[in-house]
């Protein structure tokens, strides 16, 4: 297998990125969210995974905040890997690169709404201190997770403040 390469996306990557999501998530329409986030680089960092110059994975990392504080929080997602490259560590590589970028930019915490088994491998744990912008369905217990990027300090607590792209209740199962 050729070497996996992770980099920030560029506008020319948009069509390939948008094509990944219906393949990886055929029952969800994440393309409008991804498209909106891609057009706002101040709000979101976009990373692509490539093998032989083909985009095989993508992840978004959106800058958020905690109500009443100046602390920086990043929301991970969506994250997609082309089906024929899943279970090969591609998603984990994107997550690891995004965590490092978030750390370098001064984020205190990264949150994610997703499978605890999957994200737990990257160090995420269920979070009850940070409240997502909308109430999550009870059957999603444990899916709201976070990972601290700082060694010390007060643990963050409060309501996650998200940019307009994430203010759609359906994205949160509401």
VENQUI-V323514 format. One record per residue. N is the residue number from 1. RES is the residue in one small letter. PHI is phi in whole degrees, 0 to 359 (NA if undefined). PSI is psi as a letter, one per 20 degrees, with the letter a starting at -180 (none if undefined). OMEGA is omega in whole degrees, 0 to 359 (999 if undefined). Layout:
N/RES/PHI/PSI/OMEGA
N/RES/PHI/PSI/OMEGA
//
This chain:
1/x/NA/p/177
2/x/291/r/184
3/x/285/q/177
4/x/277/p/181
5/x/231/p/179
6/x/247/p/176
7/x/210/r/173
8/x/290/q/180
9/x/285/q/174
10/x/237/r/182
11/x/308/h/180
12/x/294/i/180
13/x/276/i/191
14/x/306/g/183
15/x/297/g/179
16/x/294/h/178
17/x/297/g/181
18/x/298/h/179
19/x/289/h/181
20/x/294/g/191
21/x/294/g/177
22/x/295/h/177
23/x/290/g/184
24/x/283/h/183
25/x/227/m/185
26/x/297/h/181
27/x/263/j/180
28/x/233/q/176
29/x/256/n/181
30/x/267/i/184
31/x/300/g/179
32/x/301/g/178
33/x/296/g/181
34/x/300/g/180
35/x/301/g/180
36/x/296/g/179
37/x/293/h/180
38/x/297/h/182
39/x/275/j/183
40/x/229/m/184
41/x/295/i/176
42/x/288/h/183
43/x/274/h/189
44/x/226/q/171
45/x/261/p/183
46/x/241/p/179
47/x/244/p/175
48/x/243/q/174
49/x/251/p/181
50/x/233/q/167
51/x/228/p/183
52/x/51/l/179
53/x/65/j/176
54/x/263/p/178
55/x/285/o/181
56/x/243/i/180
57/x/202/q/182
58/x/206/q/175
59/x/215/q/178
60/x/249/q/179
61/x/226/o/188
62/x/262/p/178
63/x/287/p/180
64/x/227/a/177
65/x/213/a/175
66/x/242/p/182
67/x/309/p/177
68/x/83/j/178
69/x/229/r/176
70/x/258/j/184
71/x/290/q/183
72/x/264/p/179
73/x/234/q/178
74/x/243/p/176
75/x/256/p/179
76/x/273/p/176
77/x/134/q/352
78/x/291/r/178
79/x/225/p/181
80/x/218/q/174
81/x/228/p/179
82/x/304/p/187
83/x/308/h/182
84/x/285/i/177
85/x/243/j/178
86/x/289/q/180
87/x/63/k/177
88/x/236/j/177
89/x/89/j/183
90/x/296/g/180
91/x/300/g/179
92/x/298/h/178
93/x/295/g/177
94/x/296/g/180
95/x/300/g/181
96/x/299/g/179
97/x/296/g/179
98/x/294/h/177
99/x/298/g/179
100/x/294/g/177
101/x/298/g/179
102/x/297/g/179
103/x/298/g/182
104/x/297/h/181
105/x/276/j/174
106/x/93/j/177
107/x/288/q/179
108/x/269/h/189
109/x/206/q/171
110/x/239/p/179
111/x/250/q/177
112/x/208/q/172
113/x/247/o/184
114/x/185/a/183
115/x/297/o/180
116/x/301/h/179
117/x/296/h/181
118/x/287/g/185
119/x/286/h/176
120/x/300/h/178
121/x/294/h/179
122/x/260/j/175
123/x/96/j/178
124/x/279/q/177
125/x/227/q/179
126/x/306/q/184
127/x/236/p/175
128/x/246/i/180
129/x/276/h/180
130/x/265/p/180
131/x/266/p/175
132/x/294/r/184
133/x/295/h/179
134/x/225/q/176
135/x/297/p/180
136/x/269/q/176
137/x/300/q/181
138/x/304/h/182
139/x/290/i/177
140/x/267/k/181
141/x/308/p/180
142/x/85/i/182
143/x/284/h/177
144/x/275/o/189
145/x/224/r/176
146/x/211/r/175
147/x/216/p/178
148/x/285/q/178
149/x/251/j/180
150/x/247/q/182
151/x/282/h/185
152/x/217/a/178
153/x/106/r/179
154/x/296/p/174
155/x/296/q/179
156/x/286/q/175
157/x/209/q/177
158/x/135/a/182
159/x/275/p/176
160/x/290/p/177
161/x/255/o/185
162/x/249/q/176
163/x/288/r/184
164/x/307/h/182
165/x/302/h/183
166/x/261/j/184
167/x/267/k/176
168/x/256/o/184
169/x/307/h/182
170/x/298/h/178
171/x/294/i/184
172/x/249/j/178
173/x/77/j/181
174/x/276/none/999
//
